[in-house]
Amino acid sequence: MENLIDRVETALNTVRPYLQTDGGNVKVIEITDDYTVKLELMGACGSCPMSSMTFKAGLEEAILKAVPEIRKVEALNLTPAF
């Protein structure tokens, strides 16, 4: 599982600079036994109305592309889009 976390972090590092530019970040909370990655959006990302788009188009895509074993990506604190 440790190797998976490292690979997920590497994938997230490709997106992090964009999040940090807007005052946000992302943290891996856990990878479950069924290969679901649970993320927490931090800083500005936690309250941004665009966070669901950022999550789908950026974070989820980066992880699924880089770590094909991962079956699902969830954000624990997504702000619903208006």
Buried (B, 14 or more C-beta within 10 A) or exposed (E): EEEBBEBBBEBBEBBBEEBBEEEBBBEBBEBEEEBEBBBBBBBBBBEBEBBBEBBEEBBBBBBBEBBEEBEEBEBEEBBEEE
